[in-house]
Amino acid sequence: MFKYILKRVLLMIPVIMAVILAVYLMLNSVSFGRGLYIQVLQGDWFDHVLSFLHVTDSWLGQYLRYTFNALVKFDLGVAGETGWRISYEVSTRLGYTLILTLLGLFTVIVIGVPLGIHSAVYSGRSGDKVISSLSLLLSSMPSYVMAIMLVLVFAVNLGVLPPLGITSWKSYIMPVLVLSFDGIAQTVRVTRSIVLETLDRQFVTALRSKGLAERAVIYGHVLRNSIIPIISLLSQTATKVLCGSIIVETFFSIPGIGQYLIAAVRQRSFARILGSSVLIAVIVMTINIIADVLYILVNPAVRMNALGSGKKVKNNV
């Protein structure tokens, strides 16, 4: 397991290099002919490498220097407006973004998965119709409309939740709801479809014929055989929640990475844009690694394949 995780972490390196290159080239193309320059740490042995390659003063040299500093020194340059290191600035904001993302994903899991299972088990009944209608409504309503409605109801009219900033735990309620509504709707639909398909399999009929309790059949066998696509869906949902936090943080004035990135775009702070983009890419790749590890833990066939065994393992039902 450790070797597999280490391999996946090492594979992040070329992806990070590609992300830095893509963002760097885009920023360089919109630098209004002045050329893109980002202040970075220098004065080490890598300077001799750049000098040997004769790229010290070129855009390629700056890209290589920035990439080296990001991967080896965890340094993302200096914000020219403040003189602070970007690594420090984003570290003070990272906690807010992670809390929003984790709370949003947790809300999706505890609401979306049980509702999807309930909708599948009682397919065609009134409860299934109500859940399907609500999921359709949530998925069709834009996030900014939902945010405005929540603010008007709970902050303006009722006055029970703070509209902006982070003053207490209540400040996270509306942002988390806005982030999770679309994920809940999608999770309900996909979970319902997966569970319905699993319920039609022969082993479920065999288990019921043996007199096994319905709850044990659903949660002990059906859900276990449906967990892989559900994990895949939740990993995608976590990425969407993270990216959605960029807009939500700006709307609710939450000092996270999203608000930091939007402010950097407004101020045309290329160093901040590049640094925050790299950090978001790293978080997304980390989410994918966690999802892959969960695949290995819950499915023997995936585990044997990922850990290098040629033996095929059948799922136990």
N, C-alpha and C positions, 0 to 999 in steps of 0.2 A: 504493500500500500504506500509506504513512504517513497519508494522509487517511482511509483506512478505519479504521486503528487509532485515530486521534485521534477519529473519530466515535464509535466504540464506547466509548472512555474517557469522552467527554462524556456519553454515554447512561447511564453509571454514576451520574451526579450525581442525577437524579430517583429512581433506584432506592435510592440511599443515603438520600435524604431520606425515602422511603417506609418504609424499614427503621427509621430512627430514630424516625419517627412511630409506627409500629406497636409497637415495643418500649417507647417512652416512654409510650404510652397504657396498655399492659398493666401496666407498673410503677406508673403513677399509680393504676390501679384496685386495686392490692394494697398501697398505701402506708398502709393502715389509717386512712384519713381524715385523715392529717396533711398530705397534699399532697406531691407529689414535688418535691424541690429538689436540684439538682446544682450544685455550685460550679464556675463556669467563669470564664475570663478576660473582663474587661469593660474599659471605659474607652477605647473607640475610637469611630470615626464611626458604627458600627452602633448604638450607644446612641441616637443622635439619630433613627435610622430607627425604632427601637422606640418611642421617645417620640412621634414623629409619628403612629405607628399606634395609640397609646394602649394598648399591650399589654405595657408594660415589666414589670409585676408579675404578669401572668397566666401560665397554663401555656403559652399560645401564644407569648408573648414568650420564655419560657425555652426552648421548643422551637426557635424561630427563632434564638436566640442560640447554642444548642448546635450546631445544624446549621451555622451560619455559621462557628463556631470549628473544627468538625470538617473542613469542606471547604476553608476558606481558611487556617487556622492549624495544621491537623492536631493540634488540641488536643481531647482527649476528657474533659476535666474533671479534678477532683481527688478522690482517694480520701480520704474523711473519716476513715477509721480510721488512716491513716498520714501524711496530708498530702502524699504524693507525687503527681505528675501521672500520670494513668493512661496517657498516651502513653509515658511512660518505663517504667512497670511492664510493660506489654505488650511493649514493644520488647526487654526483657531476656529474655522468655519465647518470643518469636516464633520464634527460631532452632530451638528444640527441636521445636516443632510442624511447622515446614517440613521439618526433617530427617526426622521420622517420616513425613510425608505423601509426600515425594519417594521415600524408601526403600520405602515400601509400594507406591507406584505402580510404581516400577522393578521390584519383585519380581513384581507382577502381570503386567507386560509380558513380562519375560524368561521367565516360567514359563507363564503362561496362554495367550499367543498361540501359541508353538511347539507346546504340547500340543494346542491346538484345531486347528491346521493338520494335525498328525500324525494326530489322531483323524478328521479329515475325509478325508484322503488314504487312510487305511487303514480306512475305514468298514466296520463289520461284523466286523472281525477281533478277535483277542484283545486287542491293544493298545488298540483303540478301546473295548472293553467295560471294560477295567481303568480307563482314564482317565475314562470316563463314570461309573463307579461311585464313583471317588474324588471327582470333582467333586460328585456328589450327596451324598456323605457330608460333605464340607466345607461345602456350602451349607446342610445341615440341622442342623449343630451350632452352637449359640449361641456367640457370641464369648467370653462370660464362662466357659463350660465349657472352651473351648479354652485360655483363659488359665490357668485353675486347673490343667489337665492339664500344660501346659508348665512351670509353676512347680514342680509336684510332681515331675516327671520330671527336668528339667534343673537346677533350683536346689536342691531338697530332697534327692532321691535321689542324683543324679550329682554335684551341686555344681560344675558346669562353667560356669554362667551366674549372674550376680548377680540376685536376685529383685526388688529395688527400687532406684529412683534411677538416676542416670547417673554411673557411675564410670569406664567405659571404653567402647570401641566394642562390646564384648560386651553391654552393657546395652541396646542397640537391637535385638538379635536377636529376643527373644521378643515385644516390642511390635510389631515390624514383621511378624512371622509372624501374630500375632493380627489385625492390621489387614488383611493381604493375603489370608488364606485364602478369605474369601467372595468377594472380587474375582477371585481366581484361578478359582474354580469358575464364576462367572458368565461370565468371559472365555472359558474353555474352551468352554462351551456355545454362546455366541453366535458365537464365531469358527468353531467347527465348523459351525454352521448356515449362516453366510454363505459360507464356503469351499465347502461342499457345493453350495449353490445356484449359485455361480460355476462350479464344475467341470462343471455340466450345460449350460453355455452353448456355443453352436456354435463360437465362436472357439477354445475350449480343444481341442475335437476337431480343428479345422483345424491348430492348432499341433502337436499330437501327430502328426498324419498327415504333417507335413513333416519329422518326425524330430528335433524339438527335444527336448533332454534334459528329463526329468521335473522335475528341480530347477529348471531355467530356466523351465519352464512355471509351476510353483507359485509360486516367489518372484519371478519377473520379470514375470508377467502376472496370475495369479490373485490373488495378494496385493495387487497394485497396484489391481485392480478391486474389491477388498473392503475397501480401507483406510478409506473414508469412514465406514461404519457402525462399524468397529472404533475409529476415533478418537472417534466420538460415545460409544461405550460406555466408552472409557477416561476421557473427560472426566467422565462420570457417576461412574465408579469413583473418580476423584480426589476428587470432592466427598464421596462416601461415606467414603473413607478419612480425609479431613479431619474430618468430623463424628464418625466413629468414634474419632478420636484423643482426643476429649473424655472418653470413658469409659476408654480404654486408659491415658491419662496419669494418671488418678486411680487406677486399679488398680495400676499399676507405679510410682506416686509420681514421675512425670516432671514437672519444673517448666515445663510448656508453657501455652499459652493455654487448653487444655481444663481442666487442673487449676485454673487461675486462675478460670475461669468457674464451676466447681462450688463452689470455696471462696467465691466472691462470693455465690452463691445461698444457701449455708449461713449466711453472715454477714448476709444481706439487705443487701448493699452494692449499692444500685441503680446508683450511678455506675459501678462496676466491671462490673456485668452489662450495662449499656448500652454501655460502651466496648468490651468484648470481643465483644459481639454485632455491633457495627458492623464491627470488624476482621475477624471471620469472614466476614461478608457480602462485604466487599471482596475477600478471598482467593477466595471462591467465584466472584465475577464475573470476577476476573482469570483463573481457570482456564477459564471459558467463552470469554473473549477469546482466550486461547492456542489453544483448540480451534478457534475460527473461523479464526484465522490459519493453522493447520495445514490446514484444509479448503482454503483458498485456495492454499496451496503445493503440495498433492498432486493437486488436481483442476482441470484447465484450465477446465471448464465453470463450476464454482463461482467460480473466479478472475475470469473475464470478467463474470459476473453481479454479483459483489460490487464490482468496480472500475468498474462503470457502463457496460460495453460491451453493446450490443444484439445482438452477433453470437453465434450459437450455436457452440459448439466441441464436436466429438465426441471422446470418449475414445480415445486411441491404445492399441491392444492389441498 
